[in-house]
């Protein structure tokens, strides 16, 4: 999901005074979050099925998730003390791995040698916590806690 990655990326980015460091920390935080039980579209469809096309429901879920992320970021930017570039660069770094690897253009990008290797690296972080339907409640609980911790950090 987009929301946890952007919120945590913004939170870690907000503590830096450097946009490049914020982006890198957001990027790294993405992989650490992927090692936790979580929910995303790839959990509901087999990751190995690269040829599967996204449908309208997929785009609706992605759109709503992105809207929630943008609204939360905007609220903390507008009413909080997070005016620095690190905030936004951290958020961007937090979602960049999925922008590269997990969205509709993945059929194209995974044919490129470097991005094919990156896919293997990114996918490796998911392996310890491969989603199973019986763990849905745990995965949702972890994801909600991650979002709440990120919001708590931003609200401080």
N, C-alpha and C positions, 0 to 999 in steps of 0.2 A: 504494500500500500504506500501511497505517496506521503500521506500526512505524517506518520512517525519519522520517516527519513528527513523530511523538510524541517520539522520542528526540532528534532535533535541536532540536525546540521546547523540550523540557525542558533540554537543554544550554544553549541561548542564554538561556532564562529563568532558569537557575540563577545567572547572573552579575549579575542585576539585584536590586535591593532593593525593587522596585516591581511589584506584580501586574499593573497595567495595562500597563506597559512590557514586562513579560515576555510577556503575551498578544499585544501588538502585534508584538514581535520573532518570536514563534513563528508568528504569522499571516504575516508577511513571509517568514520562512524557508521556509514551505510553497511559496510561489510561486517562490522561487529554486530549490528542489529540483525543482519541476515542470519547470524548464528543462533539467534534466539527463536523460540517457537513463534510463528507469526502467520498471518493470513495474507495472501495476495492471489491475483488471478491464476498464476501458475500452479497454485495449490489445487485449484478446482479442475484444471485440465493438465494432462500429462505434459511435462516440460519437454520430453523427447519428441513430441508431436510438433515440430517446427512448422509444418505446413498448415496447421490449423489457423484459420482466419478468425480475427476478432469479430464478434457479432455486435448488434446494437446494445444488448445488455452489458457487454464488456465495456463498450465506450461510455455508457451511462455510469457504470461503477467508477471507471477511471475519471470521468468528468466530475462526479460528485466528490470523489476523494480529493482531486486537485482543487476543487472549489473550497472545500473545508480547509485544506492546507493554506491556500492563499488568504482566506478570511482570517485564520488564526494569525498568520504572519503579519497581515495588514494591521490587525488590532494591536499587536504588540509593537509594531513599528510606529503606528499612529499615536497610541496612548502610553507607550512604555518609554524606556530610556535606551532604545536600541536603534539609534540613528546611524550607526557606523556601517561601513561597507562590509565588515566581517559578518554581520548578521545575514545579509542577502547572499554573500558568497558562500557562507557555510551552508545555507539552505540549498543553493544550487549544487554544491558539492555533494550534499546528501542525496539528491535524486539523480545525479549524473550516471551512476552505474546502471540504473534501470533505464535511463534514456538511451544509453548505448546498447544495452543487452536484452531487455525484456519487453520490448513493445513491437507494434506491428511491422516495423522495418527489420526485425531480427532475422528474417529469412535472407535479407541482403547482407547485413553487417556480419553475420556469422560465417559468411563465405570469405571474408577478408582474413588473411593469416593472423595478423596481430589481434584482431577482435575475436577471432575464433579461440585463440589462446586466452584472451581476457574472459571470454564466456566460461571456459573451464575453471579459471581462477574464481570468478564470481559465483559460479554454481557450487564450487567446493564449500563455500561458507554455508550453504543451505543444507548440506548433507547431514550434519549431526542432528538436525531438527526437521527432517523431511516430514511434511505435513501428513497427518493421518486423520481421517474424519473423527475418530474417537477422541482425539486431542483438541478438538475445535474450541472447547471452553477454555482450556489452558492457553492455547494460542491467542484467543481473543483477550483473555485476562492480561497476558504479558504485553500485548500490543497496547491495550488501554493504559496499563501502568507506564509504559514507555512514553506515551503521549502526555500523560499527566505529569510525569517527572520533567519532561521537556518544558511543558507549560509552567510548572512550578519554578524551574530555573529561570525562564524568561520573565516571570512575574516578580522575581526578587528585586 
